[in-house]
Amino acid sequence: MSNRHLARALALQSLYEWDFHHGDSQAPEILDRNISEFAPELDEKEFAAKLVGGVMEKKEDIDATITQFAPDWPLPKITTVDRNVLRIGTYELKFDEGIPSKVAINEAIELAKTFGGESSGKFVNGVLGAVYRDQLAKGLEKEVDKQKKEKKEDKEEEKTEEPAAETET
């Protein structure tokens, strides 16, 4: 198991415990305890902390995104494991530009298969695939808007440029 995969597994286990206790305890503290107990030699402690901290910081946005792309599954009805796998995957897709989208999705699917139920991998793949396509569409939309803006600015510059004065010789 790679260090980053192990870091994601520890982040998932910590978020699971936090969620299971209805947010009564602090997820970063749970992560610290889990790392010291189960993986004290982990090289990617900062990565795990970034995942847990990022999920906690962006939880409302992440949960709204999951709800949007899993409309038949109200968040409380999604299993605790799947819900937190989706939170990690959604965080990486939307907010961590250092993680390639395909890696975020594949890692989430592997976590779901390892820790979730029989259909967890497919469920996570479906939801995160929809989030990815939406992010991709928004990215393309932003690129098109940027190009339109640049063309408009170029046209405005052409209009405001005065022709060079002719000089007599």
C-alpha positions as CSV (number, residue, x, y, z in Angstrom):
1,M,0.0,0.0,0.0
2,S,1.4,3.4,-1.0
3,N,2.0,6.1,1.6
4,R,-0.7,8.3,0.0
5,H,-3.2,5.5,-0.1
6,L,-2.5,4.7,3.5
7,A,-2.9,8.4,4.4
8,R,-6.3,8.4,2.6
9,A,-7.3,5.3,4.5
10,L,-6.4,6.9,7.8
11,A,-8.2,10.1,6.8
12,L,-11.3,8.0,5.9
13,Q,-11.2,6.1,9.2
14,S,-10.8,9.4,11.2
15,L,-13.7,11.0,9.3
16,Y,-15.8,7.9,9.8
17,E,-15.2,8.0,13.5
18,W,-16.0,11.7,13.6
19,D,-19.2,11.2,11.6
20,F,-20.2,8.2,13.5
21,H,-20.2,10.2,16.7
22,H,-22.2,13.0,15.0
23,G,-19.3,15.4,15.0
24,D,-19.0,15.4,18.8
25,S,-15.2,15.2,18.6
26,Q,-12.6,17.0,16.5
27,A,-11.6,15.1,13.3
28,P,-8.0,16.4,13.3
29,E,-7.5,15.1,16.8
30,I,-8.9,11.7,15.9
31,L,-6.5,11.6,12.9
32,D,-3.5,12.4,15.1
33,R,-4.5,9.6,17.5
34,N,-5.0,7.2,14.6
35,I,-1.7,8.0,13.0
36,S,0.2,7.6,16.3
37,E,-1.6,4.4,17.0
38,F,-1.6,2.7,13.6
39,A,1.0,4.4,11.4
40,P,3.6,6.3,13.5
41,E,6.1,6.0,10.7
42,L,3.8,7.4,8.0
43,D,5.7,9.8,5.6
44,E,2.4,11.4,4.4
45,K,1.1,12.7,7.8
46,E,0.7,16.2,6.3
47,F,-1.2,14.9,3.4
48,A,-3.7,13.0,5.7
49,A,-4.0,16.2,7.8
50,K,-4.7,18.3,4.7
51,L,-7.4,15.9,3.6
52,V,-9.2,15.8,7.0
53,G,-8.8,19.6,7.4
54,G,-9.9,20.3,3.9
55,V,-13.0,18.1,4.2
56,M,-13.9,19.8,7.5
57,E,-13.3,23.3,6.1
58,K,-15.3,22.7,3.0
59,K,-17.9,20.2,4.4
60,E,-21.0,22.3,3.6
61,D,-19.9,22.8,-0.1
62,I,-18.8,19.1,-0.3
63,D,-22.1,17.8,1.1
64,A,-24.1,20.1,-1.2
65,T,-22.2,18.7,-4.2
66,I,-22.8,15.1,-3.1
67,T,-26.5,15.8,-2.6
68,Q,-26.6,17.4,-6.1
69,F,-25.0,14.4,-7.8
70,A,-26.7,11.7,-5.7
71,P,-30.2,13.1,-5.7
72,D,-31.8,9.8,-5.0
73,W,-29.7,9.3,-1.9
74,P,-30.2,11.9,0.9
75,L,-26.9,12.4,2.7
76,P,-28.1,10.8,5.9
77,K,-29.2,7.7,4.0
78,I,-25.7,7.1,2.4
79,T,-23.7,4.7,4.5
80,T,-21.1,6.4,6.8
81,V,-18.2,4.8,4.9
82,D,-19.5,5.8,1.4
83,R,-20.4,9.3,2.6
84,N,-16.9,10.0,3.9
85,V,-15.2,8.4,0.8
86,L,-17.3,10.7,-1.3
87,R,-16.3,13.7,0.9
88,I,-12.6,12.9,0.4
89,G,-13.1,12.3,-3.3
90,T,-15.1,15.4,-3.8
91,Y,-12.6,17.5,-1.8
92,E,-9.8,16.3,-4.0
93,L,-11.7,16.8,-7.2
94,K,-13.0,20.3,-6.4
95,F,-10.4,21.9,-4.1
96,D,-7.0,20.1,-4.4
97,E,-5.5,21.1,-7.8
98,G,-2.4,19.1,-7.0
99,I,-4.3,15.8,-7.3
100,P,-5.2,14.7,-10.8
101,S,-8.9,14.0,-11.1
102,K,-8.4,10.4,-12.3
103,V,-6.2,9.7,-9.3
104,A,-8.8,11.2,-6.9
105,I,-11.6,9.1,-8.4
106,N,-9.6,5.9,-8.5
107,E,-8.4,6.2,-5.0
108,A,-11.9,6.9,-3.7
109,I,-13.2,3.8,-5.6
110,E,-10.4,1.7,-4.0
111,L,-11.3,3.0,-0.5
112,A,-15.0,2.3,-1.2
113,K,-14.2,-1.3,-2.3
114,T,-11.9,-1.9,0.7
115,F,-14.1,-0.4,3.4
116,G,-17.6,-0.2,2.0
117,G,-20.2,-2.6,0.9
118,E,-20.6,-4.7,-2.2
119,S,-21.9,-1.9,-4.5
120,S,-19.9,1.0,-2.8
121,G,-17.3,1.1,-5.6
122,K,-19.9,1.5,-8.3
123,F,-21.8,4.1,-6.3
124,V,-18.7,6.2,-5.5
125,N,-17.6,5.9,-9.2
126,G,-21.0,7.1,-10.4
127,V,-21.2,10.1,-8.1
128,L,-17.6,11.2,-8.5
129,G,-17.8,10.7,-12.2
130,A,-20.7,13.1,-12.3
131,V,-18.8,15.6,-10.1
132,Y,-15.8,15.3,-12.5
133,R,-17.9,15.9,-15.6
134,D,-19.5,19.0,-13.9
135,Q,-16.0,20.3,-13.0
136,L,-14.8,19.6,-16.5
137,A,-17.8,21.4,-18.0
138,K,-17.3,24.4,-15.7
139,G,-13.6,24.5,-16.6
140,L,-14.5,24.5,-20.3
141,E,-17.1,27.1,-19.7
142,K,-14.6,29.3,-17.9
143,E,-12.1,28.9,-20.7
144,V,-14.8,29.9,-23.3
145,D,-15.7,32.9,-21.2
146,K,-12.0,33.8,-21.0
147,Q,-11.6,33.6,-24.7
148,K,-14.7,35.7,-25.4
149,K,-13.5,38.3,-22.9
150,E,-10.0,38.4,-24.6
151,K,-11.6,38.8,-28.1
152,K,-13.9,41.6,-26.8
153,E,-10.9,43.4,-25.2
154,D,-8.9,43.0,-28.5
155,K,-11.8,44.5,-30.5
156,E,-12.0,47.4,-28.0
157,E,-8.3,48.0,-28.3
158,E,-8.5,48.1,-32.1
159,K,-11.3,50.7,-31.9
160,T,-9.4,52.9,-29.5
161,E,-6.1,52.8,-31.4
162,E,-5.7,55.9,-33.5
163,P,-4.1,55.6,-36.9
164,A,-0.6,56.8,-37.0
165,A,-0.3,60.4,-38.2
166,E,1.2,60.7,-41.7
167,T,4.4,62.7,-41.9
168,E,5.2,64.9,-44.8
169,T,8.6,64.6,-46.3
